[in-house]
């Protein structure tokens, strides 16, 4: 390594918006994060889908009866098998 061109790698205190703090290593002395493993919905088990525009319901209503209908459709120009 060349001298004087690399940043100093040091112990860093990371602070979350929920109040949790933990130590990691970085080139900056302090890191502020919005969400961490203590308050993230995936780790807490309180996973919620935020759907203010109603996109999930719109998708479900649009494709509710379809199922695998696209697989059952015959291609245009394809001949039916002779029985």
ABEGO torsion letter per residue (X at the ends): XBBGABBBBBBBBBBBAAGBBBBBBBABABBBBABBAAABAAAAGBBBBBBAAGAAAAAAAAAAAAEAAAAABBBBGBBBBBX
